[in-house]
Every structure is written in C-alpha cells, then in structure tokens.
C-alpha cells in the first residue's frame, strides 16, 4: 500500500500531533510500502517533507493507492472531486476534526448539501471520538464510511511518580483566553465560592491570549487572596508537561467544545483525574476508567462537588484499567486505521 498524506500549511506543532504521528507509525507496518507526508507550504525544520502545488498534487495521484486529506473544507472537497474525475480507483480518506458545533451546523441546508457531496467523493471518514462518529452516522447517507479513529498520545506514563505525593492542586491547561475554553467561568466560581479547604494551589499552563485574557487576569487577581497561583505559560517540553500532569490532584477542562481534547488524553495517561463538560474524548474515557467526571454545562454546584471529590481521592487505591494506555497507543491506533483503509 502506498499512502500520501496532504496537510495544508504544515507547522512544527502538527508533526508532534496526529499529522506526523500517523505517518510515522503507518510506515512501520509491513504491508505499507510507502508513506509520504506532503504539504503546500512546509513551515517546519523537517526537510524530508515534500512540498506539492495543487498542479503537482494532481500529477502525483497515480503513484498512490490511498490519499489522506484533513478536515471538512472546500479545498478538501474540490481536491477530492478533481482526483476522483481523473482516478476512480484511488482511495480517498478524510481525517476530520469535528465538534458539536459543526455537527449542529449540518442541519442547515447548504451545509447538508456539501456534506452529501463529501460522502459521494470520499471512501472513508476518520472521526476522533465514538460520540461524534455516532452523531455523524445519524445524519449521513452512507453511515459505513464513518469510523472512529482516536488520536494517540506521545506522552508516556511517568511510572516513577508516587501518586500519594500529588499536591493539593488543580491544573487548567490550554489556550486559556479563547472563548470556547470557557476558563473565566471556572475561575469565577472558584473566586465566588468559599475557599475549598483541600485546595492549596491553582496551576495554569498555556498562552494567555484571546478575547478572554483580560477577564482571566482580573479573576486571577481576586483568586490570589485565597490560593497560591502558578502561571506556567506555554510548555513545549514534554518532560515538563508530564511533571505538571503528575503533580496535580485533578485537571479541569471547562471547554464548551472540543473535537478530541488532546490534554484530556495526556492527563488520562498520567492517571490524573479529570473533571470536564461532555466534550471530546470524555465519554470514551468514562467507559474505561473512574478517574473522570462529566459535569453539567456551566453547573456551578456540579463543578465544586467534583473538584472536592478528587481533591479527597486516594488514587493509589483505585483499580486503573490498562485500556487507557491501549486507547492512546499510536501503534495500535494505526493498525486499526490500516484495517479500515483496507476494508473501504
């Protein structure tokens, strides 16, 4: 099998996520003869990545059995259509990045027509969570084309960490100032609620940019009177990130929307308890471990109750399923992906 991955405007960060990881791990499989990552613009330091213009992409089609594009975009639709006109045999696969908002938007007639066109052109759609797969299958004409392929985690379990030594600390991580991350809601309830006696410190990891950044700074000023604050900024070093997951008693994810939620997967690998809304991978995780709690959207009492629960939780006494590690193992994920591609 010869596979071409094509991702627009490739950045260094994409190589550390699914775009780079899938290509690397599929290459290891014995029946994959060739696996090439290409882009229209290579913004990375990796010189092995091929730059292909739209014209050269179409000229290269006959070299491959499988071409994988990313996301429901008009570019992906038009590229798929042009390739399908010239080559009816190549398998076209779309790696999607959908959340609840996108699925809801498919109720609009214009979006619905485009969605049906995608189904006629592409052989297979890779969806990042079981919940989103099922929701897409409900509205799809060709349900069999939609399969769940989770993302993996490059972060490995810190097995030397003694869970009894975790700090009385909560961790919030991500692009903190973005509206969809909903961080001001969480900080607001912590500032308005009477001090949680079991909580000593609030750690925030990530860029403080976006429309909510000023509101976050105002709320942090209030919170520093109750708790110690650790503002860690953006952490690119994986070892340092593992240490943040390993030291916190619980990670909080107040996001309103997530297609997958990579930080949720990374925290789960470190056995860090997670409190979050019903977003991304949360339902899939809840099926295999009791270290996650799904709370009602913006339900203040539910949030405080579950934060207190995990701050008092003895993680060492918990029987943890090895399914968490298996869920986010790239080798296993890519073997499943290969099987799905072969079937379609």
Steps between C-alpha positions, in 0.01 A plus 500: 500500500632845404356788704519877454410735788429856393467777759475871420748749647689245710641632831742344750216444748318275249796260489464443876128422463297264281632626165858393569423209730267310263751524215787374719305206647338388174848484344591229754230264372631219273238547226553876467753536220514879504358772724568862404406822679448793263380859530446812292730691739759344731549723805693234692869424541445152350642503147366151417146637468404554136349825376239444230304768317139427403617415148778265619262336746266404216794378291615275789167326560571185297805418715282425805228257606378725782491879545411650839383859527406688817177672609164581340614798292416620151862431401464137609173475307640647177823299517301183556271580209788570256683184607185291468445627144850392393537187714202289609708236675706694755355486852424846638499533880408808704636548853233716662516746787135549598336611822140544610475841330593361158260208527220739601578721198429206266128564562535803270402408144818645340730307736291186453549510121879539537505217756324270248748596229787399728337159548476442124867586442682352804529130591560541873462761777712476815325648805686566825239382754233232512235753598565723197513195272153392614363854460636525145367154412148612600498768229719328239363320195796259498544420868761226443751760378533659846732322744655594834878540500617661823810715526793366698728656757876543466522552876591182686394404850733639769529166682740629766241746626348412837135602475478552875739795458270699273447858614170645618488673167271534200631531144347699214676466164452627144453825306357664809361819345295340221123530540433129442741409786258669744773560763340818649195295604717264701710774661185695582339216695826435685523867596133526603492173696623478858862383511534126436700381800659207314629731223833681537598594146361568152740435208434643156698377198462659157494827312302781661380642168159536342185702575470380862856579610417826683208339685727212606764739637234686699369175653851377579562820694200411720600135534852572623348611832373142555744270319857477378509555123752341262490665156723274292445645153539278194695176559645332191731261685321166540689404817393823672142447384500147645613648833204739499254216439670285764498756782135617480219329691253579221491663156203719406375540142216757487498512116164538330624320187783258421538273198730264690673668794865394486577631851222273633671198342840608633365548852329160488829331404653656814201379708412858587129526588300720262186708549352631175187575305378235255753588231747315279625168631330520842225242433750253352718537813208473741432153358842366611606695811341655808757780503278728294185690594273657238317801642199698380580793274584801717341331803678678786399253772594197292846644435573579865369160617725306259806716563467426872443130424833461319693719744406243766551200271757230574623418148729219620202295619329522161508211256606664172414330172791445257247587229595867553854428379372288211252769389775754439775271367594622150618155384163344582306797357688480170448125470124563531527783247677271252222238537229762438678633191542149363129425553360812334 
